[in-house]
């Protein structure tokens, strides 16, 4: 993240052959990238890989040993690590394209935070399975510098998967940001909005499941990072709800006239579908281990009353913050909204996770419960959904009280200077 801010204005801050590859494809198909194709692209690849190898030998000289590239345990094979390297490299490249290239998001000051957040999200979740490279320069640098145990099977395979992830990211970016490939100004269609909600929710729920299964010591931060990064990437497309309770809150708030009941239903359908497919992904990665490890329900000696208090309270917090920083023109932020919303997950996950599991999202609840016994699934889904929708509805009531001045004083015509200096005001939801 820090080097992206330091050098992004010099070279673009790729630092990753898969990112350079994705940007090259976007230029090739007529996107808003110029001057990368040809000799420059290969020079970028060369210096990136050379930098990875040099870094590998640097830490080897310090610790007198290297780091092997490959699965972290014997039960993980090529399909397990390959799919995660593809998925999270896709996420990384897709976020780069949206926060650093997409015209709708320029200029901004959150690009480095959003890109760095992907690494935090993937390293703690997917890293427990595949090591979390997401970068051919990292994979090759680690493997080559560990020459005493060099295995030519893994680093080339990782690099191939990562390049596939970059190519897929460019293709999806072309669909989501079609107006960037033409001279016409086009608003996102509903199908694009639904895809946006699907993508963001998928990465959120996948990161939740992988962190739970890995027993991650930093699950709250990793999950929050995945949410934050995808919010920054897709907020200008669909509003980046990624949560049926948030969609309900936005709908009931009456402050988003474009959020009709029909569109809200489409959002919720996309979010729940993404939650289910994300659960199928981490079940595949962990095989039979997922059946009991991600069951949804009270933790320890706690009962449903404690679960209800936690889920209502922190879903309330999440929805209230969304309405405040992304809907209200009086308190809207054009740069910090993603960080604020993600921080709610960190707070709720660390404080309430041991009690309720820290779902605060019907799509997350569906993803976690979908891997347990059938009877448990039905009861827990309905219970958790009830708590979460109540939390969202209460957030709307409080928002209408605290932000009544938005409507009373006609503040929906606030100018850029009224919100933040030197940053454009963009609708987030």
Secondary structure, DSSP 4 states (H G I P E B T S, - for coil): -HHHHHHHHHH----SHHHHHHHHHHHHTT-S--S-TTHHHHHHHHHHHHHHHHHHHHHHHHHS-----S-SSTT--HHHHHHHHHHHHHHHHHHHHHHHT-GGG-S-S-HHHHHHHHHHHHHHHTHHHH----SHHHHHHHHHH-GGG--TTHHHHHHHHHHHHHHHHHHHHHHHTGGGGSSS--PPPHHHHHHHHHHHHHHHHHHHHHHHHHT-TTHHHHHHHHHHHHHHHHHHHH----SHHHHHHHHHHS--TT--HHHHHHHHHHHHHHHHHHHHHHHHHHGGGHHHHT--S--TT--HHHHHHHHHHHHHHHHHHHHHHHT-TTT--SSSHHHHHHHHHHHHHHHHHHHH-S--SHHHHHHHHTTS-HHHHHHHHHHHHHHHHHHHHHHHHHHHHHTTHHHHTTGGG--HHHH-TTS------
